[in-house]
Amino acid sequence: MADIRKIGIIGAGQMGNGIAHVCAAAGFDVRLNDLTMDKVRSGLATINGNMARQVAKDIMTEEERKAALDRIHPSDSYDTLADCDLVIEAASESEDLKRKIFQEACPVLKPDAIVASNTSSISITRLAAATDRPERFIGIHFMNPVPLMQLVELIRGIATADETYEAAKTFVSALNKTPTVSEDFPAFIVNRILLPMINEAIYTLYEGVGSVEAIDTAMRLGANHPMGPLQLADFIGLDTCLSIMQVLHEGLADTKYRPCPLLVKYVEAGWLGRKTQRGFYDYRGETPVPTR
Ligand SMILES: NC(=O)c1ccc[n+]([C@@H]2O[C@H](COP(=O)([O-])OP(=O)(O)OC[C@H]3O[C@@H](n4cnc5c(N)ncnc54)[C@H](O)[C@@H]3O)[C@@H](O)[C@H]2O)c1
């Protein structure tokens, strides 16, 4: 299998731009793709701001920041991914959408390119089946925010070849991150444990056991979590949280994974958390204000 040098990233949202950031900082050539150039530009602006913060904290130099930004090429067409050695899909958490992306993108990719999904929960085996290369398909699940988080979960589908897994492991190590291996079960390891806790926090709010502030303070100070579960849900994105709970509920057929109706209501309102400025907190003012 060819060396991985050029990385294509489909989706320039909070995960896609974070993955582009760490790949470019590690010296990889990156093509960052989204539906429109406006969305790609917005992703690039986030990377620029985050790298500037890293320069201020002496994590990278100004020269390294400029060189890394120069390595990221904006793209609004899959054709520009044709010479990539690895393409990582980081589009919204919807199986139908991801399947459509693979069906459209795979025909233009190099036959030996590896294709990966950053999905938080969806079956890698099922996504692989929507591609023309299930043996060169793998789950590479980065954590949010990508530049700060050390872990990357690797998930093999039933057909993933050993050399694909080895190449993915080498790639993750080149980013100075730590890979772990999870079996291909709904939501893998991290979100299988984390999301039911967040969903339970939302039930706690729904049943009136505590306010947003009380629940987050209780878990920060009482369980020593770095941030409260409702703040974390806003950070992940409530649409993503709901999709993961739906995958757990359907995939494991157990009522303990039933998404909280209040989570459904927030998503229906378009209150998706930080990315839309409103979720369990309202971020439009100077300091976040609880919405319940
Ligand atoms: N948010 C998290 O904490 C987190 C953590 C790990 C993994 N993930 C996973 O990463 C993926 C992306 O999540 P996110 O938080 O970055 O979401 P996001 O909403 O911030 O970004 C999704 C991006 O995908 C783009 N997109 C949609 N359809 C597309 C298409 N056909 N082609 C190209 N781009 C398209 C959207 O325009 C948007 O910019 C999801 O699968 C999610 O489950 C999220």
The ligand as a MOL file (V3000), in Angstrom:
LIG
                    3D

  0  0  0     0  0            999 V3000
M  V30 BEGIN CTAB
M  V30 COUNTS 44 48 0 0 0
M  V30 BEGIN ATOM
M  V30 1 N -19.0790 16.8320 17.3490 0
M  V30 2 C -18.3510 15.9190 17.9600 0
M  V30 3 O -18.0410 16.0340 19.1590 0
M  V30 4 C -17.8580 14.7090 17.1970 0
M  V30 5 C -16.8200 13.9430 17.7250 0
M  V30 6 C -16.3360 12.8480 16.9890 0
M  V30 7 C -16.9130 12.5250 15.7680 0
M  V30 8 N -17.9500 13.2870 15.2840 0 CHG=1
M  V30 9 C -18.5270 12.9280 13.9700 0
M  V30 10 O -17.9230 13.7410 12.9730 0
M  V30 11 C -18.8680 13.9630 11.9260 0
M  V30 12 C -19.0380 15.4630 11.7120 0
M  V30 13 O -19.4980 16.0520 12.9200 0
M  V30 14 P -19.3210 17.6250 13.2010 0
M  V30 15 O -19.5010 17.7990 14.6670 0
M  V30 16 O -18.0870 18.1110 12.5390 0 CHG=-1
M  V30 17 O -20.6080 18.2100 12.4410 0
M  V30 18 P -20.7940 19.6690 11.8200 0
M  V30 19 O -22.2670 19.8610 11.7160 0
M  V30 20 O -19.9690 20.6680 12.5570 0
M  V30 21 O -20.1590 19.5320 10.3460 0
M  V30 22 C -20.6550 18.6940 9.3490 0
M  V30 23 C -20.2190 19.2630 8.0070 0
M  V30 24 O -20.5190 18.3030 6.9800 0
M  V30 25 C -20.8540 19.0570 5.8340 0
M  V30 26 N -21.5320 18.2300 4.8390 0
M  V30 27 C -22.8140 17.7830 4.8330 0
M  V30 28 N -23.0520 17.1000 3.6910 0
M  V30 29 C -21.8940 17.1050 2.9720 0
M  V30 30 C -21.5120 16.5640 1.7090 0
M  V30 31 N -22.3760 15.8850 0.9550 0
M  V30 32 N -20.2500 16.7660 1.2750 0
M  V30 33 C -19.3750 17.4750 2.0160 0
M  V30 34 N -19.6700 17.9980 3.2320 0
M  V30 35 C -20.9200 17.8160 3.7010 0
M  V30 36 C -21.7290 20.1730 6.4030 0
M  V30 37 O -21.8910 21.2260 5.4630 0
M  V30 38 C -20.9560 20.5700 7.6460 0
M  V30 39 O -20.0020 21.5860 7.3680 0
M  V30 40 C -20.1570 13.2400 12.3360 0
M  V30 41 O -20.1540 11.9550 11.7600 0
M  V30 42 C -20.0260 13.1670 13.8470 0
M  V30 43 O -20.7550 12.1130 14.4080 0
M  V30 44 C -18.4120 14.3830 15.9590 0
M  V30 END ATOM
M  V30 BEGIN BOND
M  V30 1 1 1 2
M  V30 2 2 2 3
M  V30 3 1 2 4
M  V30 4 1 4 5
M  V30 5 2 4 44
M  V30 6 2 5 6
M  V30 7 1 6 7
M  V30 8 2 7 8
M  V30 9 1 8 9
M  V30 10 1 8 44
M  V30 11 1 9 10
M  V30 12 1 9 42
M  V30 13 1 10 11
M  V30 14 1 11 12
M  V30 15 1 11 40
M  V30 16 1 12 13
M  V30 17 1 13 14
M  V30 18 2 14 15
M  V30 19 1 14 16
M  V30 20 1 14 17
M  V30 21 1 17 18
M  V30 22 2 18 19
M  V30 23 1 18 20
M  V30 24 1 18 21
M  V30 25 1 21 22
M  V30 26 1 22 23
M  V30 27 1 23 24
M  V30 28 1 23 38
M  V30 29 1 24 25
M  V30 30 1 25 26
M  V30 31 1 25 36
M  V30 32 1 26 27
M  V30 33 1 26 35
M  V30 34 2 27 28
M  V30 35 1 28 29
M  V30 36 1 29 30
M  V30 37 2 29 35
M  V30 38 1 30 31
M  V30 39 2 30 32
M  V30 40 1 32 33
M  V30 41 2 33 34
M  V30 42 1 34 35
M  V30 43 1 36 37
M  V30 44 1 36 38
M  V30 45 1 38 39
M  V30 46 1 40 41
M  V30 47 1 40 42
M  V30 48 1 42 43
M  V30 END BOND
M  V30 END CTAB
M  END
